[in-house]
Amino acid sequence: MFYSILFKTKEQYDQKRCIDEPDCFKDLNLNQIFDLILKNKKVLLIIHRN
């Protein structure tokens, strides 16, 4: 039976996995990235309308 793309057997699928995020994920400044993307999107919409 197929359990997962990642795990070939049921035993592998049923094993506990680490769900804690790594320390390097604590502050990726994603808010700054998304703010910039959204700001640029608004600018492009304004330019496109004119």
C-alpha distance (Angstrom), angle and dihedral (degrees) to the residues before:
residue distance angle dihedral
M1 . . .
F2 3.79 . .
Y3 3.81 114.4 .
S4 3.74 105.8 165.9
I5 3.77 145.1 -22.7
L6 3.80 87.9 -117.6
F7 3.81 99.4 46.8
K8 3.80 125.0 48.5
T9 3.79 97.9 -165.5
K10 3.78 136.9 42.2
E11 3.82 89.8 -119.6
Q12 3.79 91.8 57.8
Y13 3.78 90.5 45.2
D14 3.82 92.8 51.3
Q15 3.82 95.9 48.7
K16 3.76 117.2 109.8
R17 3.77 114.6 -105.5
C18 3.76 133.2 -158.0
I19 3.79 109.2 -98.2
D20 3.79 98.2 175.9
E21 3.75 115.3 108.5
P22 3.81 117.2 -118.1
D23 3.78 118.3 -104.9
C24 3.79 90.7 -112.3
F25 3.84 89.4 65.2
K26 3.80 94.4 60.3
D27 3.77 96.7 92.3
L28 3.77 117.2 14.2
N29 3.80 93.1 149.6
L30 3.77 90.0 -124.8
N31 3.77 89.8 155.8
Q32 3.81 89.1 64.6
I33 3.78 91.7 49.0
F34 3.80 94.0 49.4
D35 3.79 92.5 44.2
L36 3.79 89.9 55.0
I37 3.81 92.6 46.9
L38 3.79 92.7 49.4
K39 3.79 92.3 45.5
N40 3.80 90.8 52.1
K41 3.78 91.0 47.0
K42 3.81 91.1 54.4
V43 3.79 90.6 49.1
L44 3.80 91.4 50.7
L45 3.80 91.2 49.6
I46 3.80 91.1 52.1
I47 3.81 92.0 47.9
H48 3.78 92.0 47.1
R49 3.81 92.5 52.3
N50 3.79 92.2 54.1
